Amino acid sequence: MEKRKDAPVPEGEELKSDAEIVEEVLKTEVKQSTFLGNVGLQSSRYNSGKATPAVTAHVRDLEPKLERSELQAEVMQEEMAREGARDKELGLLRKKSLEQEEKLAHLMALFGAKAS
């Protein structure tokens, strides 16, 4: 396995993962290996891309849930954007209110000074 792992990668090919190297060694060294299945990895020769009916049914069940989750996420993002805009507007209103209070206090001080 070390020889295959340390071997130079031919141009145009990607570096193989440890699992792929183990799978290749097991294919050549052992006729009926169950190692990958035992450790939770499925050999690619058994997994040719064809989904079982149970997997297909499960995917069909999950697709509407995924769509609902995506819609919920979109709605939440829109709500967060609205809240952000409201917070910004509220901050501007507070700033204007403080400015007006300062102007009013200044005017009151001017009129109060003249009335004396």
C-alpha positions in Angstrom: 0.0 0.0 0.0 2.9 2.4 0.8 4.3 1.8 -2.7 1.0 2.8 -4.3 0.6 5.8 -1.9 4.1 7.1 -2.6 4.0 6.4 -6.3 4.0 9.5 -8.6 0.6 10.6 -9.9 0.3 10.4 -13.7 -0.3 13.7 -15.3 -4.0 14.6 -15.6 -5.0 12.3 -12.8 -5.9 13.2 -9.2 -4.2 12.0 -6.1 -6.0 8.9 -4.8 -7.4 8.9 -1.3 -6.3 6.4 1.3 -9.7 4.6 1.0 -9.2 4.3 -2.8 -5.7 2.9 -2.4 -7.0 0.3 0.2 -9.8 -0.6 -2.2 -7.4 -1.2 -5.1 -5.0 -3.3 -2.9 -7.9 -5.4 -1.6 -9.2 -5.9 -5.2 -5.9 -7.3 -6.3 -4.8 -9.1 -3.2 -8.1 -10.5 -1.9 -10.8 -11.9 -4.1 -13.9 -11.3 -1.8 -13.0 -8.5 0.5 -15.5 -7.4 3.1 -13.2 -4.9 4.7 -14.7 -1.7 3.2 -18.2 -2.8 4.0 -17.2 -3.6 7.6 -15.7 -0.2 8.2 -18.7 1.6 6.7 -17.3 2.2 3.2 -18.9 0.6 0.2 -16.7 -0.6 -2.6 -17.3 1.1 -5.9 -17.7 -2.2 -7.7 -20.9 -2.8 -5.6 -22.0 0.8 -5.8 -22.3 1.4 -9.6 -24.5 4.5 -9.1 -27.8 2.6 -9.2 -30.0 3.6 -6.4 -32.2 1.0 -4.8 -35.9 1.5 -4.7 -35.8 2.2 -1.0 -33.1 4.9 -1.5 -35.1 6.4 -4.4 -38.3 6.5 -2.2 -36.3 8.1 0.7 -35.0 10.8 -1.6 -38.5 11.5 -2.9 -39.7 11.9 0.7 -36.8 14.2 1.6 -37.1 16.5 -1.5 -40.3 18.3 -0.3 -38.7 18.7 3.2 -35.6 20.2 1.6 -37.8 22.6 -0.4 -39.7 23.7 2.7 -36.5 24.2 4.6 -35.1 26.3 1.7 -38.3 28.4 1.7 -38.2 28.8 5.4 -34.6 30.0 5.2 -35.5 32.5 2.5 -38.4 33.8 4.6 -36.1 34.1 7.6 -33.5 36.0 5.6 -36.1 38.4 4.3 -37.4 39.0 7.8 -33.9 39.6 9.1 -33.3 42.1 6.3 -36.6 43.9 7.2 -35.6 43.9 10.9 -32.2 45.3 10.0 -33.9 48.1 7.9 -36.3 48.9 10.8 -33.3 49.0 13.3 -31.5 51.4 11.0 -34.6 53.6 10.6 -35.1 53.6 14.3 -31.5 54.7 14.9 -32.0 57.6 12.4 -35.2 58.6 14.2 -33.5 58.6 17.6 -30.6 60.7 16.2 -33.1 63.2 14.7 -35.0 63.3 18.0 -31.8 64.0 20.0 -30.9 66.8 17.5 -34.3 68.4 17.9 -34.2 68.1 21.7 -30.8 69.9 21.6 -32.2 72.6 19.3 -35.2 73.1 21.6 -33.0 73.3 24.7 -30.8 75.9 22.9 -33.9 78.0 21.9 -35.3 77.7 25.4 -32.0 78.9 26.8 -32.0 81.8 24.4 -35.5 82.9 25.2 -35.0 82.3 28.9 -31.9 84.5 28.8 -33.8 87.4 27.0 -36.8 87.2 29.3 -34.6 87.9 32.3 
